């Protein structure tokens, strides 16, 4: 066995020198919970929970987390660099089997958030998104896929900017846009849009209602809407348990069914971190 040590390339050295200011004495390592709370009614956000579709055996399993790794503060302004890693799985009943996974979507990438001394905040995410059909749709006896479509390589690499306003905290209004640098299938439009609102009643536990709307071209642009309402046990801006009911109407959540329309009512719970 030969072990070879190579000198670092010029590009690697340049990258290290460019990143060095990030770890200056002014930077705070792991400054705490996310500065920009994940959008509560948006399914393309990291969350830990489950949602059961009412009058259906379908269950959505949600696993993921967002972490702020570095933070800087200048007066009343705060900037944070973090990462998102999360996955959504569609579990359903097929034949004598239960809790087999029909589809699974995964997201990971970087996040830059900024909070001013005013009521405004912003978040820029750069994410890779891929989607897969899994074992529930595959007949192991016949060795065939029991679906109207075969698995295909779905993926999107995109950047997304969201601006948020808290006109009367803890309420939040937001809107944003995204742009993909790569889509597969290529028929998906590069530009996307999203908007929403979150309202929370005073007191603890907290009653809340959240709405999220989105616009995606598949290739024709279609609006999707999700409404979630429930109760939060724990601090509204911190750790706790949310129990809710929800309605979704519009495009299917999962990438393998990206151009199909779905509407359903669901009930679920989420562990906020």
C-alpha positions, 0 to 999 in steps of 0.5 A, spaced: 500 500 500 502 506 498 500 513 501 501 519 497 501 526 500 499 531 495 500 539 496 494 543 497 492 545 490 492 553 489 484 553 488 484 549 495 488 554 498 484 560 495 478 557 498 481 557 505 483 564 505 477 566 503 473 563 508 478 565 514 474 571 515 468 567 517 472 564 523 475 571 525 474 573 533 468 577 531 464 570 529 460 566 534 460 559 533 453 555 534 450 562 536 443 558 538 436 556 535 435 558 528 435 566 527 429 565 522 424 560 524 422 555 519 415 557 515 410 553 519 405 551 513 411 550 508 412 543 507 419 545 504 422 546 511 425 542 516 421 539 521 420 533 525 413 530 525 408 526 522 401 528 519 396 523 517 391 524 512 384 524 514 379 518 511 386 515 508 391 510 510 396 515 508 401 518 513 407 523 512 413 522 516 417 528 516 425 528 519 430 534 519 433 540 522 436 547 521 442 549 525 445 556 525 453 554 525 456 561 525 453 568 527 455 575 527 452 582 530 453 589 528 449 593 533 442 591 532 443 587 526 445 580 526 447 575 520 447 568 521 450 562 516 447 555 517 445 549 514 438 545 512 438 537 512 431 534 512 427 529 508 419 527 507 417 520 506 410 518 504 407 512 507 401 508 505 397 501 505 398 497 499 395 490 500 397 486 506 403 491 507 402 497 512 407 503 513 411 501 507 414 508 503 411 510 497 415 516 495 421 520 499 424 527 498 430 529 501 433 537 501 440 539 503 444 546 503 446 552 506 442 558 509 444 565 510 439 569 515 439 576 516 435 580 522 435 588 522 434 592 528 427 593 525 421 588 524 424 586 517 428 579 516 431 575 510 433 568 509 437 566 503 437 558 502 441 554 497 438 547 496 439 541 493 432 537 492 431 530 490 425 525 490 425 518 489 419 512 489 421 507 494 418 500 496 411 501 497 410 501 489 414 495 487 411 488 487 416 484 489 413 477 487 412 480 480 418 484 480 414 490 477 412 497 479 405 498 480 404 505 478 402 509 472 409 512 472 416 509 473 421 512 477 425 517 474 431 522 476 427 528 479 432 533 482 432 541 483 438 545 485 435 552 487 436 559 490 430 562 494 430 568 498 424 570 503 423 577 506 419 577 512 415 582 516 413 582 523 408 588 523 406 586 530 410 580 533 409 574 534 405 575 527 409 574 521 408 576 513 412 573 508 414 573 501 419 570 496 422 568 490 426 562 487 430 560 481 433 554 479 440 553 476 438 545 474 431 542 474 430 535 472 425 534 468 427 540 464 420 542 463 419 545 470 420 552 470 426 555 473 422 561 477 418 560 483 414 564 488 411 563 495 408 567 500 404 566 507 402 569 513 402 566 521 398 569 526 399 567 534 394 568 539 397 571 546 398 566 552 401 559 553 399 554 550 399 558 544 393 558 539 395 559 531 394 559 524 399 559 518 398 559 511 403 558 505 402 559 498 406 557 492 407 558 485 411 552 481 411 551 473 410 544 471 411 547 465 404 551 466 404 555 473 400 552 478 398 555 485 398 551 491 395 553 498 396 550 505 393 552 511 395 549 518 391 551 525 392 548 532 396 549 538 403 550 540 405 547 547 412 551 549 414 558 547 412 560 540 419 562 538 422 556 541 422 549 543 415 545 544 410 541 541 405 543 535 398 539 534 394 541 528 389 540 523 391 542 516 388 543 509 392 542 502 390 544 495 394 544 489 400 540 486 402 534 490 408 535 495 412 529 492 417 530 487 416 523 483 408 526 482 411 533 481 405 535 476 399 531 479 394 535 483 392 533 490 387 536 495 387 533 502 385 534 510 390 532 515 392 532 522 399 532 525 404 533 530 411 537 530 416 537 535 419 544 534 427 545 536 
